[in-house]
Amino acid sequence: MASSKIQTPAYPSAARISDSDCYPQYTASLKCLEQFNSDKSKCQEHFDVYKECKKKEREARLERNRSRSLFS
């Protein structure tokens, strides 16, 4: 018997990819793979742009966390 109760995620504070500033780059990468039948070599530029975006996003998050540290 299926429960009608709505389940919350195990980690409700965990970010979803759709909430990321890099979501457009992520979807562009997937669309490229779809367009070129999963030929990764044709989509390397998209991957590089997404990787750089995630790197900047991570650096910004680390900087925010550093400024909120309880130990500094």
PDB file with one MODEL, atoms N, CA, C and O in Angstrom:
MODEL        1
ATOM      1  N   MET A   1       0.836  -1.180   0.000  1.00  0.00           N
ATOM      2  CA  MET A   1       0.000   0.000   0.000  1.00  0.00           C
ATOM      3  C   MET A   1       0.882   1.244   0.000  1.00  0.00           C
ATOM      4  O   MET A   1       1.738   1.391   0.872  1.00  0.00           O
ATOM      5  N   ALA A   2       0.688   2.129  -0.953  1.00  0.00           N
ATOM      6  CA  ALA A   2       1.498   3.323  -1.090  1.00  0.00           C
ATOM      7  C   ALA A   2       1.060   4.392  -0.106  1.00  0.00           C
ATOM      8  O   ALA A   2      -0.129   4.576   0.155  1.00  0.00           O
ATOM      9  N   SER A   3       2.033   5.080   0.427  1.00  0.00           N
ATOM     10  CA  SER A   3       1.756   6.158   1.369  1.00  0.00           C
ATOM     11  C   SER A   3       1.497   7.445   0.606  1.00  0.00           C
ATOM     12  O   SER A   3       2.166   7.738  -0.384  1.00  0.00           O
ATOM     13  N   SER A   4       0.516   8.215   1.076  1.00  0.00           N
ATOM     14  CA  SER A   4       0.219   9.485   0.420  1.00  0.00           C
ATOM     15  C   SER A   4       1.009  10.633   1.036  1.00  0.00           C
ATOM     16  O   SER A   4       0.893  11.781   0.609  1.00  0.00           O
ATOM     17  N   LYS A   5       1.805  10.311   2.038  1.00  0.00           N
ATOM     18  CA  LYS A   5       2.612  11.323   2.725  1.00  0.00           C
ATOM     19  C   LYS A   5       3.728  11.820   1.793  1.00  0.00           C
ATOM     20  O   LYS A   5       4.408  11.018   1.154  1.00  0.00           O
ATOM     21  N   ILE A   6       3.909  13.121   1.722  1.00  0.00           N
ATOM     22  CA  ILE A   6       4.969  13.705   0.897  1.00  0.00           C
ATOM     23  C   ILE A   6       6.277  13.586   1.653  1.00  0.00           C
ATOM     24  O   ILE A   6       6.385  14.005   2.805  1.00  0.00           O
ATOM     25  N   GLN A   7       7.269  13.010   0.992  1.00  0.00           N
ATOM     26  CA  GLN A   7       8.563  12.838   1.633  1.00  0.00           C
ATOM     27  C   GLN A   7       9.449  14.045   1.377  1.00  0.00           C
ATOM     28  O   GLN A   7       9.493  14.580   0.269  1.00  0.00           O
ATOM     29  N   THR A   8      10.147  14.461   2.414  1.00  0.00           N
ATOM     30  CA  THR A   8      11.119  15.535   2.259  1.00  0.00           C
ATOM     31  C   THR A   8      12.465  14.900   1.987  1.00  0.00           C
ATOM     32  O   THR A   8      12.708  13.774   2.421  1.00  0.00           O
ATOM     33  N   PRO A   9      13.342  15.585   1.285  1.00  0.00           N
ATOM     34  CA  PRO A   9      14.658  15.019   1.008  1.00  0.00           C
ATOM     35  C   PRO A   9      15.438  14.790   2.303  1.00  0.00           C
ATOM     36  O   PRO A   9      15.228  15.484   3.298  1.00  0.00           O
ATOM     37  N   ALA A  10      16.327  13.822   2.277  1.00  0.00           N
ATOM     38  CA  ALA A  10      17.141  13.518   3.449  1.00  0.00           C
ATOM     39  C   ALA A  10      17.970  14.725   3.878  1.00  0.00           C
ATOM     40  O   ALA A  10      18.221  14.927   5.066  1.00  0.00           O
ATOM     41  N   TYR A  11      18.383  15.511   2.916  1.00  0.00           N
ATOM     42  CA  TYR A  11      19.182  16.708   3.189  1.00  0.00           C
ATOM     43  C   TYR A  11      18.465  17.904   2.572  1.00  0.00           C
ATOM     44  O   TYR A  11      18.801  18.308   1.459  1.00  0.00           O
ATOM     45  N   PRO A  12      17.491  18.477   3.263  1.00  0.00           N
ATOM     46  CA  PRO A  12      16.698  19.552   2.667  1.00  0.00           C
ATOM     47  C   PRO A  12      17.508  20.787   2.283  1.00  0.00           C
ATOM     48  O   PRO A  12      17.082  21.559   1.424  1.00  0.00           O
ATOM     49  N   SER A  13      18.672  20.982   2.909  1.00  0.00           N
ATOM     50  CA  SER A  13      19.465  22.153   2.575  1.00  0.00           C
ATOM     51  C   SER A  13      20.380  21.912   1.379  1.00  0.00           C
ATOM     52  O   SER A  13      21.012  22.846   0.884  1.00  0.00           O
ATOM     53  N   ALA A  14      20.455  20.677   0.916  1.00  0.00           N
ATOM     54  CA  ALA A  14      21.309  20.362  -0.232  1.00  0.00           C
ATOM     55  C   ALA A  14      20.782  21.067  -1.476  1.00  0.00           C
ATOM     56  O   ALA A  14      19.586  21.024  -1.765  1.00  0.00           O
ATOM     57  N   ALA A  15      21.665  21.702  -2.193  1.00  0.00           N
ATOM     58  CA  ALA A  15      21.270  22.467  -3.376  1.00  0.00           C
ATOM     59  C   ALA A  15      20.896  21.545  -4.527  1.00  0.00           C
ATOM     60  O   ALA A  15      21.495  20.485  -4.713  1.00  0.00           O
ATOM     61  N   ARG A  16      19.922  21.956  -5.275  1.00  0.00           N
ATOM     62  CA  ARG A  16      19.554  21.252  -6.508  1.00  0.00           C
ATOM     63  C   ARG A  16      20.289  21.920  -7.664  1.00  0.00           C
ATOM     64  O   ARG A  16      20.565  23.119  -7.632  1.00  0.00           O
ATOM     65  N   ILE A  17      20.597  21.133  -8.674  1.00  0.00           N
ATOM     66  CA  ILE A  17      21.306  21.685  -9.839  1.00  0.00           C
ATOM     67  C   ILE A  17      20.493  22.811 -10.471  1.00  0.00           C
ATOM     68  O   ILE A  17      21.066  23.771 -10.986  1.00  0.00           O
ATOM     69  N   SER A  18      19.169  22.704 -10.438  1.00  0.00           N
ATOM     70  CA  SER A  18      18.339  23.745 -11.051  1.00  0.00           C
ATOM     71  C   SER A  18      18.402  25.063 -10.285  1.00  0.00           C
ATOM     72  O   SER A  18      18.006  26.103 -10.812  1.00  0.00           O
ATOM     73  N   ASP A  19      18.897  25.032  -9.042  1.00  0.00           N
ATOM     74  CA  ASP A  19      19.053  26.259  -8.262  1.00  0.00           C
ATOM     75  C   ASP A  19      20.403  26.924  -8.500  1.00  0.00           C
ATOM     76  O   ASP A  19      20.636  28.040  -8.036  1.00  0.00           O
ATOM     77  N   SER A  20      21.274  26.259  -9.205  1.00  0.00           N
ATOM     78  CA  SER A  20      22.626  26.745  -9.428  1.00  0.00           C
ATOM     79  C   SER A  20      22.660  27.843 -10.488  1.00  0.00           C
ATOM     80  O   SER A  20      21.862  27.848 -11.426  1.00  0.00           O
ATOM     81  N   ASP A  21      23.598  28.769 -10.318  1.00  0.00           N
ATOM     82  CA  ASP A  21      23.824  29.786 -11.351  1.00  0.00           C
ATOM     83  C   ASP A  21      24.382  29.158 -12.629  1.00  0.00           C
ATOM     84  O   ASP A  21      24.369  29.780 -13.691  1.00  0.00           O
ATOM     85  N   CYS A  22      24.869  27.928 -12.518  1.00  0.00           N
ATOM     86  CA  CYS A  22      25.463  27.230 -13.655  1.00  0.00           C
ATOM     87  C   CYS A  22      24.470  26.339 -14.379  1.00  0.00           C
ATOM     88  O   CYS A  22      24.853  25.588 -15.276  1.00  0.00           O
ATOM     89  N   TYR A  23      23.220  26.411 -14.010  1.00  0.00           N
ATOM     90  CA  TYR A  23      22.210  25.557 -14.636  1.00  0.00           C
ATOM     91  C   TYR A  23      22.139  25.739 -16.162  1.00  0.00           C
ATOM     92  O   TYR A  23      22.018  24.744 -16.877  1.00  0.00           O
ATOM     93  N   PRO A  24      22.211  26.970 -16.682  1.00  0.00           N
ATOM     94  CA  PRO A  24      22.184  27.118 -18.159  1.00  0.00           C
ATOM     95  C   PRO A  24      23.356  26.395 -18.841  1.00  0.00           C
ATOM     96  O   PRO A  24      23.182  25.803 -19.906  1.00  0.00           O
ATOM     97  N   GLN A  25      24.532  26.443 -18.237  1.00  0.00           N
ATOM     98  CA  GLN A  25      25.682  25.750 -18.807  1.00  0.00           C
ATOM     99  C   GLN A  25      25.508  24.232 -18.713  1.00  0.00           C
ATOM    100  O   GLN A  25      25.901  23.494 -19.616  1.00  0.00           O
ATOM    101  N   TYR A  26      24.929  23.792 -17.634  1.00  0.00           N
ATOM    102  CA  TYR A  26      24.644  22.369 -17.443  1.00  0.00           C
ATOM    103  C   TYR A  26      23.684  21.866 -18.523  1.00  0.00           C
ATOM    104  O   TYR A  26      23.938  20.841 -19.156  1.00  0.00           O
ATOM    105  N   THR A  27      22.586  22.590 -18.728  1.00  0.00           N
ATOM    106  CA  THR A  27      21.609  22.150 -19.729  1.00  0.00           C
ATOM    107  C   THR A  27      22.182  22.240 -21.138  1.00  0.00           C
ATOM    108  O   THR A  27      21.865  21.409 -21.990  1.00  0.00           O
ATOM    109  N   ALA A  28      23.024  23.239 -21.390  1.00  0.00           N
ATOM    110  CA  ALA A  28      23.656  23.350 -22.708  1.00  0.00           C
ATOM    111  C   ALA A  28      24.548  22.140 -22.978  1.00  0.00           C
ATOM    112  O   ALA A  28      24.592  21.637 -24.101  1.00  0.00           O
ATOM    113  N   SER A  29      25.249  21.679 -21.961  1.00  0.00           N
ATOM    114  CA  SER A  29      26.099  20.487 -22.105  1.00  0.00           C
ATOM    115  C   SER A  29      25.259  19.264 -22.449  1.00  0.00           C
ATOM    116  O   SER A  29      25.606  18.486 -23.338  1.00  0.00           O
ATOM    117  N   LEU A  30      24.147  19.105 -21.731  1.00  0.00           N
ATOM    118  CA  LEU A  30      23.274  17.958 -21.993  1.00  0.00           C
ATOM    119  C   LEU A  30      22.651  18.027 -23.383  1.00  0.00           C
ATOM    120  O   LEU A  30      22.546  17.012 -24.072  1.00  0.00           O
ATOM    121  N   LYS A  31      22.241  19.220 -23.793  1.00  0.00           N
ATOM    122  CA  LYS A  31      21.651  19.379 -25.128  1.00  0.00           C
ATOM    123  C   LYS A  31      22.681  19.072 -26.207  1.00  0.00           C
ATOM    124  O   LYS A  31      22.356  18.479 -27.236  1.00  0.00           O
ATOM    125  N   CYS A  32      23.913  19.476 -25.970  1.00  0.00           N
ATOM    126  CA  CYS A  32      24.977  19.187 -26.929  1.00  0.00           C
ATOM    127  C   CYS A  32      25.174  17.681 -27.062  1.00  0.00           C
ATOM    128  O   CYS A  32      25.271  17.156 -28.171  1.00  0.00           O
ATOM    129  N   LEU A  33      25.230  16.997 -25.935  1.00  0.00           N
ATOM    130  CA  LEU A  33      25.386  15.539 -25.971  1.00  0.00           C
ATOM    131  C   LEU A  33      24.229  14.886 -26.718  1.00  0.00           C
ATOM    132  O   LEU A  33      24.424  13.942 -27.484  1.00  0.00           O
ATOM    133  N   GLU A  34      23.046  15.389 -26.489  1.00  0.00           N
ATOM    134  CA  GLU A  34      21.866  14.846 -27.175  1.00  0.00           C
ATOM    135  C   GLU A  34      21.959  15.106 -28.682  1.00  0.00           C
ATOM    136  O   GLU A  34      21.667  14.228 -29.494  1.00  0.00           O
ATOM    137  N   GLN A  35      22.366  16.314 -29.035  1.00  0.00           N
ATOM    138  CA  GLN A  35      22.459  16.698 -30.443  1.00  0.00           C
ATOM    139  C   GLN A  35      23.506  15.873 -31.193  1.00  0.00           C
ATOM    140  O   GLN A  35      23.312  15.520 -32.356  1.00  0.00           O
ATOM    141  N   PHE A  36      24.615  15.572 -30.518  1.00  0.00           N
ATOM    142  CA  PHE A  36      25.709  14.856 -31.172  1.00  0.00           C
ATOM    143  C   PHE A  36      25.799  13.390 -30.742  1.00  0.00           C
ATOM    144  O   PHE A  36      26.880  12.801 -30.741  1.00  0.00           O
ATOM    145  N   ASN A  37      24.656  12.811 -30.377  1.00  0.00           N
ATOM    146  CA  ASN A  37      24.582  11.387 -30.034  1.00  0.00           C
ATOM    147  C   ASN A  37      25.649  10.958 -29.027  1.00  0.00           C
ATOM    148  O   ASN A  37      26.320   9.944 -29.217  1.00  0.00           O
ATOM    149  N   SER A  38      25.797  11.728 -27.973  1.00  0.00           N
ATOM    150  CA  SER A  38      26.718  11.450 -26.864  1.00  0.00           C
ATOM    151  C   SER A  38      28.193  11.467 -27.261  1.00  0.00           C
ATOM    152  O   SER A  38      29.022  10.866 -26.578  1.00  0.00           O
ATOM    153  N   ASP A  39      28.527  12.147 -28.354  1.00  0.00           N
ATOM    154  CA  ASP A  39      29.932  12.290 -28.756  1.00  0.00           C
ATOM    155  C   ASP A  39      30.539  13.427 -27.927  1.00  0.00           C
ATOM    156  O   ASP A  39      30.397  14.602 -28.263  1.00  0.00           O
ATOM    157  N   LYS A  40      31.210  13.053 -26.849  1.00  0.00           N
ATOM    158  CA  LYS A  40      31.750  14.036 -25.913  1.00  0.00           C
ATOM    159  C   LYS A  40      32.766  14.976 -26.556  1.00  0.00           C
ATOM    160  O   LYS A  40      32.894  16.127 -26.138  1.00  0.00           O
ATOM    161  N   SER A  41      33.475  14.507 -27.549  1.00  0.00           N
ATOM    162  CA  SER A  41      34.493  15.345 -28.178  1.00  0.00           C
ATOM    163  C   SER A  41      33.887  16.571 -28.860  1.00  0.00           C
ATOM    164  O   SER A  41      34.557  17.593 -29.010  1.00  0.00           O
ATOM    165  N   LYS A  42      32.634  16.473 -29.267  1.00  0.00           N
ATOM    166  CA  LYS A  42      31.967  17.607 -29.928  1.00  0.00           C
ATOM    167  C   LYS A  42      31.463  18.644 -28.922  1.00  0.00           C
ATOM    168  O   LYS A  42      31.090  19.754 -29.301  1.00  0.00           O
ATOM    169  N   CYS A  43      31.456  18.277 -27.643  1.00  0.00           N
ATOM    170  CA  CYS A  43      30.855  19.138 -26.622  1.00  0.00           C
ATOM    171  C   CYS A  43      31.870  19.650 -25.603  1.00  0.00           C
ATOM    172  O   CYS A  43      31.482  20.199 -24.571  1.00  0.00           O
ATOM    173  N   GLN A  44      33.139  19.480 -25.872  1.00  0.00           N
ATOM    174  CA  GLN A  44      34.165  19.841 -24.891  1.00  0.00           C
ATOM    175  C   GLN A  44      34.074  21.313 -24.479  1.00  0.00           C
ATOM    176  O   GLN A  44      34.272  21.636 -23.308  1.00  0.00           O
ATOM    177  N   GLU A  45      33.783  22.187 -25.404  1.00  0.00           N
ATOM    178  CA  GLU A  45      33.675  23.615 -25.074  1.00  0.00           C
ATOM    179  C   GLU A  45      32.567  23.849 -24.041  1.00  0.00           C
ATOM    180  O   GLU A  45      32.739  24.631 -23.106  1.00  0.00           O
ATOM    181  N   HIS A  46      31.439  23.170 -24.216  1.00  0.00           N
ATOM    182  CA  HIS A  46      30.340  23.287 -23.247  1.00  0.00           C
ATOM    183  C   HIS A  46      30.770  22.779 -21.871  1.00  0.00           C
ATOM    184  O   HIS A  46      30.450  23.390 -20.851  1.00  0.00           O
ATOM    185  N   PHE A  47      31.496  21.661 -21.844  1.00  0.00           N
ATOM    186  CA  PHE A  47      31.968  21.095 -20.587  1.00  0.00           C
ATOM    187  C   PHE A  47      32.919  22.063 -19.882  1.00  0.00           C
ATOM    188  O   PHE A  47      32.848  22.249 -18.667  1.00  0.00           O
ATOM    189  N   ASP A  48      33.808  22.673 -20.664  1.00  0.00           N
ATOM    190  CA  ASP A  48      34.784  23.601 -20.092  1.00  0.00           C
ATOM    191  C   ASP A  48      34.101  24.829 -19.489  1.00  0.00           C
ATOM    192  O   ASP A  48      34.484  25.292 -18.414  1.00  0.00           O
ATOM    193  N   VAL A  49      33.100  25.349 -20.177  1.00  0.00           N
ATOM    194  CA  VAL A  49      32.363  26.514 -19.681  1.00  0.00           C
ATOM    195  C   VAL A  49      31.635  26.158 -18.379  1.00  0.00           C
ATOM    196  O   VAL A  49      31.647  26.934 -17.423  1.00  0.00           O
ATOM    197  N   TYR A  50      31.004  24.982 -18.350  1.00  0.00           N
ATOM    198  CA  TYR A  50      30.298  24.536 -17.151  1.00  0.00           C
ATOM    199  C   TYR A  50      31.283  24.331 -15.996  1.00  0.00           C
ATOM    200  O   TYR A  50      31.014  24.740 -14.867  1.00  0.00           O
ATOM    201  N   LYS A  51      32.413  23.700 -16.281  1.00  0.00           N
ATOM    202  CA  LYS A  51      33.420  23.446 -15.252  1.00  0.00           C
ATOM    203  C   LYS A  51      33.933  24.760 -14.656  1.00  0.00           C
ATOM    204  O   LYS A  51      34.104  24.868 -13.442  1.00  0.00           O
ATOM    205  N   GLU A  52      34.173  25.741 -15.499  1.00  0.00           N
ATOM    206  CA  GLU A  52      34.649  27.046 -15.023  1.00  0.00           C
ATOM    207  C   GLU A  52      33.578  27.738 -14.182  1.00  0.00           C
ATOM    208  O   GLU A  52      33.888  28.360 -13.166  1.00  0.00           O
ATOM    209  N   CYS A  53      32.337  27.632 -14.600  1.00  0.00           N
ATOM    210  CA  CYS A  53      31.238  28.216 -13.832  1.00  0.00           C
ATOM    211  C   CYS A  53      31.160  27.580 -12.448  1.00  0.00           C
ATOM    212  O   CYS A  53      31.043  28.286 -11.447  1.00  0.00           O
ATOM    213  N   LYS A  54      31.224  26.246 -12.386  1.00  0.00           N
ATOM    214  CA  LYS A  54      31.167  25.548 -11.101  1.00  0.00           C
ATOM    215  C   LYS A  54      32.356  25.926 -10.215  1.00  0.00           C
ATOM    216  O   LYS A  54      32.219  26.025  -8.995  1.00  0.00           O
ATOM    217  N   LYS A  55      33.510  26.136 -10.826  1.00  0.00           N
ATOM    218  CA  LYS A  55      34.693  26.531 -10.073  1.00  0.00           C
ATOM    219  C   LYS A  55      34.467  27.896  -9.426  1.00  0.00           C
ATOM    220  O   LYS A  55      34.769  28.085  -8.248  1.00  0.00           O
ATOM    221  N   LYS A  56      33.934  28.849 -10.196  1.00  0.00           N
ATOM    222  CA  LYS A  56      33.665  30.189  -9.670  1.00  0.00           C
ATOM    223  C   LYS A  56      32.577  30.143  -8.594  1.00  0.00           C
ATOM    224  O   LYS A  56      32.654  30.854  -7.593  1.00  0.00           O
ATOM    225  N   GLU A  57      31.576  29.311  -8.809  1.00  0.00           N
ATOM    226  CA  GLU A  57      30.497  29.159  -7.840  1.00  0.00           C
ATOM    227  C   GLU A  57      31.047  28.604  -6.518  1.00  0.00           C
ATOM    228  O   GLU A  57      30.681  29.073  -5.441  1.00  0.00           O
ATOM    229  N   ARG A  58      31.916  27.619  -6.612  1.00  0.00           N
ATOM    230  CA  ARG A  58      32.526  27.023  -5.427  1.00  0.00           C
ATOM    231  C   ARG A  58      33.403  28.035  -4.693  1.00  0.00           C
ATOM    232  O   ARG A  58      33.357  28.124  -3.466  1.00  0.00           O
ATOM    233  N   GLU A  59      34.201  28.799  -5.443  1.00  0.00           N
ATOM    234  CA  GLU A  59      35.070  29.799  -4.822  1.00  0.00           C
ATOM    235  C   GLU A  59      34.239  30.856  -4.088  1.00  0.00           C
ATOM    236  O   GLU A  59      34.601  31.282  -2.992  1.00  0.00           O
ATOM    237  N   ALA A  60      33.136  31.273  -4.688  1.00  0.00           N
ATOM    238  CA  ALA A  60      32.263  32.261  -4.055  1.00  0.00           C
ATOM    239  C   ALA A  60      31.640  31.697  -2.782  1.00  0.00           C
ATOM    240  O   ALA A  60      31.524  32.404  -1.782  1.00  0.00           O
ATOM    241  N   ARG A  61      31.236  30.418  -2.816  1.00  0.00           N
ATOM    242  CA  ARG A  61      30.659  29.775  -1.638  1.00  0.00           C
ATOM    243  C   ARG A  61      31.692  29.673  -0.525  1.00  0.00           C
ATOM    244  O   ARG A  61      31.383  29.944   0.635  1.00  0.00           O
ATOM    245  N   LEU A  62      32.920  29.282  -0.871  1.00  0.00           N
ATOM    246  CA  LEU A  62      33.976  29.184   0.130  1.00  0.00           C
ATOM    247  C   LEU A  62      34.268  30.542   0.757  1.00  0.00           C
ATOM    248  O   LEU A  62      34.483  30.635   1.965  1.00  0.00           O
ATOM    249  N   GLU A  63      34.275  31.583  -0.048  1.00  0.00           N
ATOM    250  CA  GLU A  63      34.523  32.933   0.463  1.00  0.00           C
ATOM    251  C   GLU A  63      33.401  33.376   1.407  1.00  0.00           C
ATOM    252  O   GLU A  63      33.662  33.972   2.452  1.00  0.00           O
ATOM    253  N   ARG A  64      32.151  33.083   1.032  1.00  0.00           N
ATOM    254  CA  ARG A  64      31.018  33.408   1.917  1.00  0.00           C
ATOM    255  C   ARG A  64      31.153  32.669   3.236  1.00  0.00           C
ATOM    256  O   ARG A  64      30.952  33.247   4.304  1.00  0.00           O
ATOM    257  N   ASN A  65      31.495  31.385   3.159  1.00  0.00           N
ATOM    258  CA  ASN A  65      31.635  30.585   4.376  1.00  0.00           C
ATOM    259  C   ASN A  65      32.801  31.064   5.230  1.00  0.00           C
ATOM    260  O   ASN A  65      32.725  31.049   6.459  1.00  0.00           O
ATOM    261  N   ARG A  66      33.872  31.486   4.584  1.00  0.00           N
ATOM    262  CA  ARG A  66      35.043  31.972   5.307  1.00  0.00           C
ATOM    263  C   ARG A  66      34.677  33.222   6.103  1.00  0.00           C
ATOM    264  O   ARG A  66      35.118  33.389   7.240  1.00  0.00           O
ATOM    265  N   SER A  67      33.883  34.084   5.514  1.00  0.00           N
ATOM    266  CA  SER A  67      33.512  35.326   6.191  1.00  0.00           C
ATOM    267  C   SER A  67      32.523  35.090   7.329  1.00  0.00           C
ATOM    268  O   SER A  67      32.351  35.955   8.187  1.00  0.00           O
ATOM    269  N   ARG A  68      31.873  33.927   7.343  1.00  0.00           N
ATOM    270  CA  ARG A  68      30.913  33.595   8.400  1.00  0.00           C
ATOM    271  C   ARG A  68      31.486  32.638   9.430  1.00  0.00           C
ATOM    272  O   ARG A  68      30.759  32.174  10.308  1.00  0.00           O
ATOM    273  N   SER A  69      32.742  32.341   9.343  1.00  0.00           N
ATOM    274  CA  SER A  69      33.345  31.354  10.232  1.00  0.00           C
ATOM    275  C   SER A  69      33.248  31.788  11.692  1.00  0.00           C
ATOM    276  O   SER A  69      33.426  32.960  12.024  1.00  0.00           O
ATOM    277  N   LEU A  70      32.965  30.830  12.540  1.00  0.00           N
ATOM    278  CA  LEU A  70      32.885  31.102  13.979  1.00  0.00           C
ATOM    279  C   LEU A  70      34.268  31.170  14.626  1.00  0.00           C
ATOM    280  O   LEU A  70      34.413  31.651  15.750  1.00  0.00           O
ATOM    281  N   PHE A  71      35.266  30.691  13.916  1.00  0.00           N
ATOM    282  CA  PHE A  71      36.600  30.586  14.489  1.00  0.00           C
ATOM    283  C   PHE A  71      37.559  31.677  14.046  1.00  0.00           C
ATOM    284  O   PHE A  71      38.719  31.667  14.458  1.00  0.00           O
ATOM    285  N   SER A  72      37.124  32.600  13.235  1.00  0.00           N
ATOM    286  CA  SER A  72      38.061  33.634  12.766  1.00  0.00           C
ATOM    287  C   SER A  72      37.872  34.938  13.488  1.00  0.00           C
ATOM    288  O   SER A  72      38.580  35.905  13.210  1.00  0.00           O
TER     289      SER A  72
ENDMDL
END
